[in-house]
Each structure stands twice: as C-alpha cells, then as structure tokens.
Amino acid sequence: MLHVQSRVKRLLNKLHWPQTLRQKMVLLAILVSLPTLTIGFTVEVEGRNALLEEKRIKLFAVTRLLDNALGDSFSRYPDLPREQRLKALNALLAPVTDKITQAFSGVGAGYYHRGLDAIVTYGPQAQHGASVGITISPNHPGREVMESGEPVVGWGTQVRGNIMNAMIPIVRENQVIGYIWANELSSDIDQQALAMDIRIMAATGISILLSVWIIIFFSRRFSADIDTIKSGLNELPYNLHTVIPPMKGEMGEISDSVNHLSRALREAKTLNELIIESAADGVISVDIDGRVTMINPAAEKITGYQRKELLGRPYAVVFENTNFHSPILDTLEHGIEQMALEVNYPGKNRTIQISVSTSRIHNARGETIGALVIFSDLTEKKEVQHRIAQAERLAALGELMAGVAHEVRNPLTAISGFVQLLKDGEEDARKREYTHIILNEVNSINKVIQQLLDFARPRCGRMQQVSLNQLITETLILIKTGGSEARIDFNVCLEEGLPDIDADGEQLKQVLLNLLINAVQAIPCKGNITITTRRSGERHQEITIRDSGQGISEESISRIFDPFYTTKPSGTGLGLPICQRIIALHDGDIRLESRPGHGTTFIILLPVHHGAAEVS
C-alpha cells in the first residue's frame, strides 16, 4: 500500500500543476467549461435521437393510416391485365395517399403491390406520380419487409432520393400482399437537427462565456489584491517604510499582517545597521556564494548602482565585461584581507578611484558566511592632487620659460636692429630680400616668446563687472568675419538675465576666441558649433562650447593642457595652457569632454564674485 502511494505521489509531482493564480483561474475556467460542454454534447446527442425517434413514430403513424384506408382494395380488378389493373388501383388509391400526405408536410407515402411487383401509388401524386409502375430493386429494403413480414426503418438512397423510410407489410388473411411506406428527405431531417444543434450550442456557449466572465471578473479583483500584496512584499526588502493599502476580507488580514511585519522590522533594526546606513563610506557585503546581501546608501552613491539592482544577485555579474578583479570576492575565495587598497572601480556610469578594506564575515561558530568591503571615493581627492601637481609643474615651467624668454629676447632685439640697419643700407635687391626674411623670422620668434611670457606670467588685469553673454556676442563677431559662417552653423543659447561677474573681460575674450578658433578648425567641412551660458548654482556661471568636429583621442585628452603639446602642424601648443592659466586666475575651472568622431565640448565654470568662493 505504501509503495502504491509513493508511486502515485511521484506521478503527481511530475505533473505540471498551475503555479500562479492566473494559471489556476484558467484551469478553473476550463474545469467549469468541461461539464457544460459535456452536458451540451449529451443534450445534443439525446435531442438528435429524440428527433429521429419522433420522425420514426410519425412515419409509422402515416403507414398505419394508409393501411387502415387500404382495406381490401388490393383484391379488386383481378381480371384486368397488369398495366390496366395498376392504373385502376392507382386511380382508386391515389386520392387516399394524397389526402394523408397533405396532412404531414414533407412526407412521401405509397403502396407497393407484391403480386404486380410495382408501385401502385406514391403521394403526393403531383410530385411522385411518375414513380407509379416502377419495380423496386432486388436489394431494396421493401423486399425484406415483404419476406419477413416485419416493419423496417431504412436510411439511404431509394426511389425518392436520400431518405428516412418507414415500411410495414400489408397483411391480409395471413398473407403479405405488399408493403406500405412513409418517408422524409434526410436533408429536411438534417435541417431540423441542425436548427436544434444551433440552439443547444448557443445555449452552451452562452453558459460557458457567462461562467468564464464571472470567473475572470472575480479573479481580476482577486489578482489585483494579490499583485498589490506581492508588489509590497517585493519592495519591502528595499524600503521598510512600504505600506500596503487597506483591503477587505482575507486579503485585508494578509495586508495588515505585512504592514505589521514592516513596522516590526523597522523597529528591530540594530544600532550597527543604523550606523552602516548613516556611514559616509560605502559598505557592501556578500554571502558565501558571492551574492550581495547588503549595500548602504553611501555605496549606492559612490558606485552608481541602486540597492534593488544588486541585492540578491551575484556580485561578480557587475564585472562580467570588465577586467576588474574584485577585492571582496578575492577575500571571500582566498581569505586574503585587504587594507586601504587603492583600485580603479568600474562604477555604473564612470570609473572611479576608491580605497578599499575587506574582511571575511564569520558566524557565532566561527564559520565563514560571507565577506565585507568598506570603501571611500578617492576620485575627487586624486583630481585635486593631480591639479595641484600640474599647477606646481606649470609654475616651475613658467618660471623657466620666463627666464629663457628674457635671455632670448635681448639678443633678438640686437639682431633685429642690426638686420634693419643692413637692410636700410643695402642696395642689392637679393640681399634686401634676405634681410626681409630674417626680420620676419625674428618677429615670429618674438611672438612665440611673447606667448611664453603670457603663459609664464599672465597679466593680472583689472577685475570689473562684465557680462558673459556680451563677451560671447563680441567674440562671435570676430569669428564670423573670418568667413566661417559659410560652412558652420552657430547655435547660440544664452540664458537671459545672467548677472555681471567680476572678471578681466579682455582675458576672457582671449579664452573664448582661442576655443572658438579651435572649434572651427576641428570641423573639416560642414558642421555646427553650439555656445550656451547658464547659472550653475547661486555663485557660479557656466559657458559651454560644443562642436561637431573630429573629436580628440583619449591619449590627447590627458595631455591637451600640457605646454607645447599640439596636434596642429603649425601650432605652438600654448593656446590651451594659456586659457587654463587665465581661467585659474579667475578662480574658475575649465574641463573638456570628447570622443573621436563625436565632437568636443569645453565647459568653463566662473565665479560671480572673484575670490568669494572655491570652485566646487
């Protein structure tokens, strides 16, 4: 007995029973429909049988009426020849068959004389009179009736066509002298049966649809309540303040229980959890399988990943498409704990520099149940260090440049003076041309020296109230006079109502002119340049210059502000470093964003009041 129960249980486990509420409701609709369909089928079968039985009874009733009306008519006219006797009997009996068949619409009936072996009458005479005198075939059911003396109901193609035919023997003085038939076309019976079937199927279909609609109506309301509870339960691990709306009945009891649970969980939070939630450093923990079990708000902010994106998922999935080697997973696998390890972490939207410390998590029995990582964001700190180091390098380089420039400028002045004297006193045209070339080259060297001096010791111009929008408008006039409008569309979107800022207008105009010239030169054919201004908080204003040019490679971006670094054949590599120095003197910041083939964007951030606040 136990063996049988075990086998039945295994068999049931193999069946794919519905799991969700919707699937169960669909199964319920099917189960409700099956009995209705079964009843409809049974009614249809029984109805068709009842119809056929009613037809059989009706046809036999017609044959008995004909039998009673016949009397001893078949014994008349015995001396007449066969053909004449058939005509005489037909004349005698045709009115009888016509009268009876007229009372039963669609019914055909008649007499068959065994001795004459021919149809005597076939009513209605107007439709079937041509059949009088016909002899039935040897395998006709009528011959079976005359041989056996028993009534027969037959189906098939006979004299009239495809019919249901009821036949009884004509018995006189214990002798079968013929048979009487009454029939109805199968097509007429089928039409009546079809009409009945349609009514039954319509009633069955309406019943099924009504049942399914009722089930769907109530299941939707039930499903809506369940979906609300499921949604609340799914949100609960991420937000303990989740509240499920009040409901009625059993669903209301469940929702109240869930709300009580969420309140209990909020109250049950330990001090350590609250400390972790409030910590400025990021904290992430994983279980023994490497799945994320906890991530605090600071970790969400630093990495860019939301709690619901990581919680319960393998932590390694975050680094599938990267070459990053996760310290916490390494600690979990090998037990090597890290302390203040600096790594480049592939965040959701950017790569950041972080300092991480990792350790294994043990339970009360000393068993390893996971690992923990605590980390802080070093990106801004590293950026500040980089800027400080760059400023120190540029300051040292500036001093060196200033000394070299002065040492070179003095001999150049002497060379220029003596060459000018030689030129003025020289009569040979070729030599005068040579001296002219020398003077041009000296002037070129002098311009480079002036750029070196501008970079090394930018002049501290007089700070005054200037309008960024006006500076941009004036600079664009200079750019457009160079014929750039023919191939470049300038899109200018200047925020109205920007207050004036403390700045050296001429120096800022030099920066704008340099950046716009670079943007124009970066566009080989047709393109566009977009210039925008906007407020950036209460204490800063921002200028954005975006071009649709060729873009800058990643290698060049890291060196673009280095002195003497240039990608132009005739450039000195001092334009952007000078721009950076000028913006720095204004306590501002200049950044760029670029990708090869996607253009370049320069972003300038300037304080409204010079020296009032640091750049954030």
DAGI-V292178 format. One line per field, one symbol per residue. phi: phi as a letter, one per 20 degrees, with the letter a starting at -180 (. if undefined). Layout:
BEGIN
phi: ???
END
This chain:
BEGIN
phi: .ffffffffffffffefgdeffffffffffffffffffffffffffffffffffffffffffffffffffldffeflfefggfffgffffffdggffffffffcfnedbadceffelbfecbefffecgfefnfeffgefgffffffemdfbdccqecffpecdcdccfedclmcedrbdcbcbffffffffffgfffffffffffffffffffffgfffffffffffffffffegfebfefceffcdmffffffffffffffffffefefffffffeffefccccefenefdbbegfffffeneegffdgndfffffdgdcefdfffffffedmeedcleeceefffdaececddccbeddefenefdrbccdbcedgffffffffffffffffffffffffffffeffffffffffffffffeedfffffffffffffffffffffffffffffcgfefefbfcdffffffffffffffenfffcceeddcdffnfffceaegfffffffffffffffffdfceabcddccafcmedcccdcccddefncffffgfdfeffmebdefdeemdffgfgffffffeldbccccbcgncnccdcddcffdfmebffe
END
